Amino acid sequence: MGQARRTGDGRACHRGMTTSDRKATRLICSLTASDAKSMRADMLAAAKAGADAVECRLDYLRPIPDAVALKALLAGHRVDVIATCRAPRQGGQFAGSESQRLDVLRHAAKAGATFVDVEDDVPVADWPKGRVICSFHDMAGRPDDLGSIARRLDASPAEVNKLAVVAGGPEDALAALEVLRACRKPTIALAMGEAGAASRILARKFCAVGTFASLHPGAESAAGQFTLQEMRELVRWDSLSPATSVYGVIGCPVAHSMSPAIHNAAFTAAGLDAVYVPLLIQPGEGHFRRFMDALVARPWLDWRGLSVTIPHKENALAYVGAGNCDGLARQIGAVNTITLRPDGLRGDNTDYSAALEAMCVAMGIRREALAASHLAVLGAGGVARAIVAGLRHYRAEVTVYNRTVARAEALGREFACHAAGLADIANTTAEILIHCTPIGMHPKVDACPLATIPPQVKVVFDAIYNPPRTRLLEMAETAGCKTVSGVEMFVNQAVAQYQAWTGRPAPRQVMRDVVLARLADR
């Protein structure tokens, strides 16, 4: 267990949990069944699914398991087993007394568990005999003295440290990764909850002893755990290494973002040692700035790029600084792409170019040809703003239609274009119509912003990508119009981000196939 290899920056990288078959970081499946027979079955299923180890959460079992039950549960295990019987004071579910709880761990050690997990507040004299993981859990958040807690664990006689806190934001995940770098002994450090996802995914990059995953959705032992399948397929766990470059998507919500699947598939197709992770940041500039400050202060993370989505695009521009953003991003007032470069941060907005490219490719024209076109834009929100800015940059004639006329007029004044109420769309002279409101988006797929397609319109572009074929597009097809799905815009903006970060051509078709497959699954 004490063996270590060296990472590129000279840090010790502790290897696996057994003296044979040493691996850099173990993918540990937490088992939470309520009876020993089911937990035994799950143990076998986890091994078959590719787990390197399992954590038997004995505090979930009812009734309290005795020595005979534990011997049957742990007999002939195929992978390393961590026996955990977590006390309620550190987030566990054990219903008996403290002496009963420690007896369960002693019986598990005798029954053949590879490790027993013991809380840091248990006196060493009461520890079971065997290989011990000394663990600390804070279910309220990240304590201010995280470093001193890690040093205390490091000084214990346990073979492995484990430190888990509840993440208030993804900056707490970065703090957990810093613990991995600082500890002398083999260590597990993670931030629980959706905001802490990066600490689970990047555990392998920073040579943690292991990270935890569930066997299937609903079987998690702690908030924020991915399933074994997600870890192996979505974030390509087995391909991660200390040299892996890191990217991510900032948003709220972010759990259902398709960006991790798209970019990780692109990295695989291109043979790049890189990973893309979700970053849940609550609304507000303060939350955004706190994470970015933590990220910029840790260059050893090798973080290369960020996608930024609702509600942080304006916060991103403010943080990066207008002088470090492209001209149209400054006009739009929003950034959806941040590139971390040796000389500082760069901000770009790929939304407008993605929309224009989708439309122009479908029409078989160059962007410069838009100068001879009249376009109707439905909506006056963030998406409409980006698209209007792009259209006006290419000198297209634009009329903004919106239910709240004042918002349309404000956008019109800013970009020197026309404005009208949504009811006036029936009389438009525009031949191209671009829909930029959320009407018709999943799950309200039967909704449509228009009752009919205006007679002058020949091309309809819907910025919605879920579903790929909206009611508006169906109606436009029936009217004989050329249609453009928001899928094309979505893929285009991801392609532009990939190319800005890597300097390489993006595997566009791979990325498009992932989007369509994900939408079909949903």
Secondary structure, DSSP 8 states (H G I E B T S, - for coil): ---EEE-TTS-EEE--SSSSS--SSEEEEEE--SSHHHHHHHHHHHHHTT-SEEEEEGGG-SS---HHHHHHHHTT-SSEEEEE---GGGT----S-HHHHHHHHHHHHHHT-SEEEEETTS-GGGS-SS-EEEEEEESS---TTHHHHHHHHHTSS-SEEEEEEE-SSHHHHHHHHHHHHH-SS-EEEEEESGGGHHHHHTTTTTT-SEEEEESSTT--SSTT--BHHIIIIIS-GGG--TT-EEEEEEESS-TT-SHHHHHHHHHHHHT--EEEEEEE--SSHHHHHHHHHHHHT-GGG-EEEEEE-TT-HHHHHHHH-GGGB-HHHHHHT--SEEEEETTEEEEE--HHHHHHHHHHHHHT--GGGGGG-EEEEE--SHHHHHHHHHHHHTT-EEEEEESSHHHHHHHHHHHT-EEEEGGGGGG---SEEEE-SSTT-TT-TT--S-SS--TT--EEEE---SSSS-HHHHHHHHTT-EEE-HHHHHHHHHHHHHHHHHSS---HHHHHHHHHHHHHH-
